[in-house]
Amino acid sequence: MDLESDQAFNCPYCSASISIRIDRTGGRRQYFVTDCEVCCRPISIEVDMDPDGFVNFIAKRCERIMNMLQQMKKEVINEKIEKTKK
């Protein structure tokens, strides 16, 4: 069995076809976040491998991070508005 394998999937935001390398030595269950190569939005990746090496792969929107980024953007905009009022 190879130590790494490529997993193709579609971005859950922009539907671009992208690929990610899975480290088969990283444990049976793996969770991580990566950015889409096209739209740069965060994607939550879940990998579950059975003893035979079959990979169950889930790529989904990372709503929590997107919400945090939107909140930060609002705060920056509000700060700029306040500075222009002075």
C-alpha positions in Angstrom: 0.0 0.0 0.0 1.3 3.5 -0.9 2.0 5.9 2.0 0.2 8.7 0.2 -2.6 8.9 -2.3 -4.3 11.7 -4.3 -8.0 12.4 -3.8 -9.9 14.4 -6.4 -13.0 16.3 -5.3 -15.1 19.4 -6.2 -14.8 22.6 -4.1 -18.0 22.9 -2.0 -18.1 26.7 -2.8 -17.1 27.1 -6.5 -17.3 23.5 -7.7 -13.8 23.6 -9.1 -12.2 20.2 -9.6 -9.2 20.0 -7.2 -7.0 17.3 -5.7 -5.4 16.8 -2.3 -2.8 14.3 -1.2 -3.8 12.0 1.7 -1.2 10.8 4.1 -2.1 7.2 4.8 0.3 7.1 7.8 -1.5 10.0 9.4 -4.0 7.8 11.3 -7.2 6.1 10.6 -9.2 9.3 11.1 -7.9 12.7 9.9 -9.5 16.1 10.1 -8.0 19.2 8.6 -8.8 22.5 6.8 -7.3 23.4 3.4 -8.0 26.3 1.0 -9.5 25.9 -2.5 -6.9 26.5 -5.1 -9.4 28.5 -7.2 -11.6 30.5 -4.9 -9.3 30.4 -1.8 -12.1 29.6 0.6 -11.5 27.2 3.5 -12.6 23.6 3.1 -13.1 21.1 5.9 -11.7 17.7 5.1 -12.6 14.5 6.9 -10.8 11.2 6.0 -11.7 7.8 7.4 -9.7 4.8 6.3 -10.7 1.2 7.0 -8.2 -1.6 7.6 -8.1 -2.5 3.9 -7.0 1.0 3.0 -10.4 2.2 1.6 -10.7 5.9 2.1 -14.0 7.6 3.0 -13.5 11.2 2.1 -15.7 14.2 2.9 -15.0 17.8 1.8 -17.5 20.4 3.0 -17.8 24.1 3.6 -16.0 25.4 6.7 -18.8 27.6 7.9 -17.3 28.4 11.2 -14.1 29.9 9.7 -16.2 31.7 7.0 -18.3 33.3 9.7 -15.2 34.4 11.7 -13.7 35.9 8.5 -17.0 37.8 7.8 -17.1 39.1 11.3 -13.5 40.3 11.1 -14.2 42.0 7.8 -17.2 43.8 9.4 -15.1 45.0 12.3 -12.4 46.3 10.0 -15.0 48.2 7.9 -16.5 49.7 11.0 -13.1 50.8 12.3 -12.5 52.5 8.9 -15.9 54.2 9.1 -15.1 55.5 12.6 -11.7 56.8 11.6 -13.3 58.8 8.7 -15.8 60.4 11.1 -13.0 61.9 13.2 
